[in-house]
Amino acid sequence: MRTGGRTKCTKPHPYSILRVARETGIGQSGCGYVGDVVDDMQAARAAKRILPMAAIGFTCGHGNKKAVKEALFEAGADRVIDKPEELLRLIG
């Protein structure tokens, strides 16, 4: 979307994910993006077209975990976790 001659790069645009991966160099070996809303997973799914990465949904803090989990998977999550400890097991 263009606004005032500039390209709008807010989520779900993958710009911020790709920029961090490029500037830190982590994109070369693969990386992961953790988010708790549908826009996060849509951004990660779009970034996956350019670099290898995992889209990880996070339900902590949401009331209806089942509905949130379904929405995150539908939006492109590769995996959905409920607790921070699960993320530590994934990367450990």
N, C-alpha and C positions, 0 to 999 in steps of 0.2 A: 504494500500500500504506500502510495506517495502522498506526503503532506508538505506543502510549501517547498517543493523542489527537493525534498530529502526523502530517502527511503526509510520507512518505519520498521525498526528492527526489534520491537518488543516481542515477548512470547506471544504466540507460539513460533515466531521466527527463530531459526537456529543460530543466529549471528553470535550471541553471547557465548554459547557452548563452543562453537567452532573457534572463536577468537581465543578463549582461555586455553583450549587444547593446543592451538597453534603457538601461542606465546609461551606456554610452559613446556612444550615438546611432548606432552603425554599422549597426544593423539597418534604418535607413531606406533606405540605398543598396545593401543587399545585403552579405553577408559570407560567410566560409567558416569551416568548422570542420575541423581536421586531427586525426585520431586513428589509433591503430594497433591497436585492438581492436574486436571486433564491437559491444560496448556503446557505443563512441563513435559508430559509424555509425547505430545504432538511435536514439541520442539526437539526432543531427543530423537524421535522417529525421523524427522527431517534431517537432523545432523548425521544419522546413521547412513544416509545415502552418500555421505562424503568421507566419513572416517569410521573405523571399527569401534563400536561402543555398545554398552548395555544401558537400556532404559529401565530404571528401577523405581517403581512406585512405592510410596510410603504412606500407610494409613494412620499412623499415630496422630492423635488429636482429633480425629474425625469420629462422629457418633455412630453412623451406620456403616461399619467397616465393610460389610458384604457389598453394599451398593457402591461404595467408593472403590473397592477392589475391582469390581466388574467394570466400572467406568475407566479406571486406569489401564486395565488390560485392553479394553476396546480402543483406547486412545493410542496404544502402541507399547505399553510396558512389556518388557521381556520377563520381568519378575516383579512381584509385589511383596513387600515385607510389612510387618506390623510393629516391630520393635527395633531400636537401634542395634541391639545385640545381634540381630540377624544379619545386618550389614557387615558387622565385624567378622562374622563367620564366612560371609561371601568373599571378602577380600583377604582373609587370613590364610 
